[in-house]
Amino acid sequence: MKAKNCLIFGGSGQIGSNLIRKLTKNNIRVTVVTRNIHQKGIKIKTQANAGFIEIIESKIFEEDKIEKLFSSADYCINLIGILYEKKGGNTFKNIHTVFPTLLAKLCKKYNLKHFIHLSALGVNEAVDSKYAISKLEGEKGILNNFTKTTILRPSVVFSNSDNFSTQFMTLLNRLPFFPLYYSGKTKFMPIHCSDLTDIIYYVLQNETNSQIIECVGPETLSFKEILDILLRLIGKKRLLIPLPLTLASVSAKFFQLFPNPLLTEDQLRLLKYDNVPSGKYKTNSDIGLPSKLLFKDEVKRYSFMWRDGGEFSTEKYN
């Protein structure tokens, strides 16, 4: 049987690293495109079985260079996304709309078997968010150009290398109080990175014909409940203070000035909307892959890094 060849964009992040291990372990050859092979190449290589990975250095809009890779690919997976825009850098429109549409056109031109694209949960509802609008426009551009596509919309994805649980534990560890935006009532269904990877692998293997799948974890947690869990796990007590919207907007304007913003005005707008299934599309449970890993249990595995005593604070030493 001919080995499957999978072209991956965005392979150096938390999802990409897990996915490369999963695919190569199951004898699927992967070609990973990265913009900086010297910075990312060593890490990417360590995720794969020897002989099953090729790393190509290319910027995402070097179209001629990227197009050549499609001639030998069976599948394409796009994991690229940004959480905020930078002046002089990539925009939401370029990353979430223009680039995915380009990939869909190339998938059609070279008649690939399937295209899997990672979007985000709740993009239909967040009508005042530039992030959500760009994601939704990207989905439309993909489906208008290549029908053999599955778009995955995950809720918040967490793992020991995320920008969610780890960043909040850092802030909760350092700050005497923490603001509760929208009174901390926004709901999430956090999904562990390995659960999401299993979904991607399943879709690839079965060439699932559902064009949009909402991917969620096994539990619904409010923003305040998430913070409470993290505080208990790192053994800290902090004041969680509801912040009026006017003050929240001022804080977002300040935080977005940082090189890696803690919060932007656009992210504040996103926080208005619950991050749960819409009921309009299938979920991972509907395709037979309910998530199993609970937020508290999984974060507990790496939360010791934010506790007093570090690894010596774990149950192993108590």
N, C-alpha and C positions, 0 to 999 in steps of 0.2 A: 504494500500500500504506500502510495506517495505521501511523504511527510508534508504537513501543512506549513505554509510560510505566512507569518503574521508580521505586519508592519505596524510599529507602535510609535506614536508621538506622545511625548510626556512620560517617558519611562523612568525618570530619575526620582520622582516623588514617592510618597508613601504608598499610593495605589500601584504605581508602575513597578516599584521594586517587588511588591508582593505578587503582582501579576506575572512578571517575568519568571520568578521562581516556579509559579504554578504551571505556566505553559511549557517551559523547558523540561521540567520534571516529567511532563506527559508527552515528551518527544515532539513538541511543536517548535519549529525553528522561528526565531524572532529577529527582526531587524529593528533596532532602536535608533531613532533620530534624535540627536541632541545638538544644541547650539554651541556647546563648549566641551569637546571631547576630553580636553586636558583636566577640566574641573570635575566632570561627571563620569568620565569613562571608566575609571578604576572601580568606582562604586557599582556602576551598572554591571560590569563584568563579574563581580562577585555574587550577583544574584542568580546567575544562570549556570546550567550544566555545560561543561566544556564542549565546544563544537556546535552548540545550538544557538549561538548569539553572534550577531554582527552589529557593530556600532558605527553609525554614519554621522559625521559632523555636518550640520547644515542649519542655517537660519530658516524659519518657517516660511518665509516668502521668497526663498531661492527656488522658484517654481521649476526651472529646468532641471535642477539637481534632484529635487524631490520627485519629479515625474518619472525619472529613470527607475526609481525604486518600485514603482507600481507594476512594472512589466513582469516582475518575478514574484509578486505577492498574491496570496489567495484571500487574505483578510486584512483589514485595516482597523486599528483601534486608536481613537483620539482621546487622550486624557488631559490635554492642555487646558489650563484655565488660570485666571488671575482673580484675586480677591479685591484688588484696588488698582486704580490707574496712577501712573506717575507722569509728571511733566516731562515731556521729551521722550517718554517711553511708550510701551505698547498701550493701546486703548482697549476698552471692553469690546468695541465694535470690531477692531482688527482681530483680536484673539478669539472672541466668542461667536462672531458672525461671519466675517470675511474668510478666515482661515478654514473653519469647518465646511463652508460651502465649496471652497476650492478642493478640499479632500473628497467631497462627495462627487464633484465633477470628474475627478481623476479616477475614482472608483468606477464610475459609469464608463468612462473612456476605455479602461482596461478590463472591464467586465469582472470585477472582483466578486467573490461569492457572498461577502457580507461586510458591512461597515458598522462598527459599534462606537457610539459617541457618548461621552459622559457630559451630561447637562447638570441640572440642579432641581431639586424639589421646590414647588411653589412658584415657578416662574410665570405661570398664568395669572396668579393672584397679585403679585407685587408690581402693579402697573406703574408705580412712581419710582422704581429703582432702575438706574441705568444698567446695573449688573444683570438684573432679571430680564429687562427688555432685550439686551444684547444676546442673552442665552436663548430666549424665545425666537428671536429673528434668525439665529444660527440654526435652530431646529427646523424652521420653515425652509431655510435655504438648502439644508441637507435633504429633506423629504421631497422637495421640488426637483431635485437633481438625481437622486438615487433611492429607489424604493426598497432595495434590499438592505435596509438599515434598521438597527435597533438603537433607540435613544434611552439611556438609563438616567433616571432622575433620582439621585440619592439624597437623603436627609444629611445631616452633619456626619461626616466620616471621621472616626477616631482611631487612634493607635498610639504606640509609644513614640512615633515620629510625626505626629500631626501638628497642626497649627491651632488646635482647638483646646483639648484638655491640657496639653503641656503649657500653652500660653496662659490659660486661666490659672493653673496651679502656680506658675511663676508670679503672676500679679497678686494672687491671694496670699502668697508667702511673704510678699514684700510690703503690701499696702495695709494700713490699719483698718481701712473700710473699703467697700466696693459698691459702685453704683448699680442699682437695679433699674434698667431701662424698661419702660412700660410695666412697671411694678413687678417685673420678673415673671409675668404670666405667659409669655410666648412659649408655645409648645414645640418640642422637638421629638424625633424618634431616632436617636443616634444609632448609626450602623457601624459595626467594626469593619476595619479595612479588609480583613480576611473573609468576612461574610460577603462583602461587595465583590471581592476577587472571585469567589466561588460563583457568583451570579454571572460575571463577565465570562468566565470559563464555560459555564453551562450554555449561555447564549451562543458563544462561538462554536461549541461542539454540536449544538442542535440547530444552528442557524434559525433561531427562534423568529417567528414571523410577526410577533407583537412589535409595533413600531415605537411605542413608548411604554416603559415599565418604571413604576415608582418604587424605589428601593429604600426600605426602612428597617430599623432595628426592631427588637421584640417588645419594646416598652415605650410608653409616652411619658416624657419628663418636661416639666416647665423649666424655664431658664433658672429660676430660683432653686428648684430642686436639684438641678445639675450643680450649681454652686455649693449647695449644702452638702452634696455627696463629696465633692472635691475637698471641701474644708474638713470633713470627717476623715477622709483618706490621708490628708497630710497633717492631721492633728493640730489644726489651727482654729481659732475663734476670731471672727471678723464681723464688723457691723456691715450689714447689707442694707443700703439706704435707697429707697425709691427716689428717683430723680425726676423732677418736672421736665416736660419736654423742652422747654426753653433752655434750661440748664444743660440738658442732654445734648442739645444742638450746639451749644457753646463748647462743651467738652469734646464733641466730635470734630469741630473745626480745629481745635487745638491738637488733638491726637493725630489727625490726618497730616499734620506738618512733619511728623516723625519719618525717618527713612523707611521704616517698616511700621506703618500706622497701626496703633492699637484699635482704633475705631475710626471709620469715616462717616461722613454725612449719609452716603449712600447705604452703608451697612446699617446705620441707625434706622433708615426707612425700611430696610428689609426686616428688621426685628419687630415691626408691627404685625407681621403675618406669621401665623402658625406654620411650622415646617412639618406638616403631616400629609398623608395621602388625600388627594382631591376627590377620590371616588369616581373620577372620569376614566381612569386607565387601570390596567392590571398592575398588581404589585408583585414583588418577588414571591410572596406567599401564594399568589394565584397561579404562578408557573411551577409551584412545587418546591420552592426554595426559601422557606421561612428562616429569618435570621435567628441565631441561637445565642449569640454572645451578649451578655448583659453589660451595660455601661460600668456599673460599680465593680463587678468582678474583674473585668479586664483592665480597668484603670488601676485597680489595686496592685496589679502585677508590676507596674512601673512607678507608682506614686511615691515610693520610698525615696526617690531622688529629690523630692521636695520636703521631706520630713527632717526634723532634727535628728542627727545621727546617721542619716543616709541609709546605706544597706544594713547597718547595725540596728536599725529600728524595725526591721522586718521580723515576722513571727519566728523565723529560723533562729534568731538570737535572743528571743524573749522566753 
